[in-house]
């Protein structure tokens, strides 16, 4: 099973600042990685897939990079609605797994 | 508009069983793989199971293999999850999720239901 480790666990930032979230895989997942955003009481929302492709309707301030074992989600210029928990997920092989999440909170 | 509506959750005793359902609409259900993902209270996401569009292939997390069965009825546009031998650790919100991509299936989840809560307790 591929383990996805997300860091930091919590990121405290102000609106307008840049957020940089990390996801590290225990073995290569090629570019088969997605990012999701989840707000309290809501279902997750797909943001990025195949490491760097934005899903439909996702603003350009969300940017995914990386391949192999190291991936980054960058949010350039945090909007008030961006504060949430973010998860990475791989689809390289079975079983699919998610990372433990990074909470982006208002400083 | 894609809609996924889960039902069937509730309070069940350890060792009990439940069948969760997910009614889908707004897309050609039989063309897409589907999946269940769960989230224990205050915890992260855990992938549980997936099934191909035809229902011919199923995949499971090791933690549920042998106890959970995913299935679908394409004539009813409905996804199911049969959960047996329930344990306290199965307490979670169970989400139904549509898998992105057809005919090439990518096993990313582009639409999610609002979830149904399963509580295992005596």
Interface residues (C-beta under 8 A of the other chain):
Chain A: X1 X34 X36 X38 X42 X43 X44 X45 X46 X49 X50 X55 X56 X87 X89 X91 X94 X95 X96 X97 X98 X99 X100 X101
Chain B: X35 X37 X44 X45 X46 X47 X50 X59 X60 X61 X62 X95 X100 X106 X107 X108 X109 X110 X112 X113 X114 X115
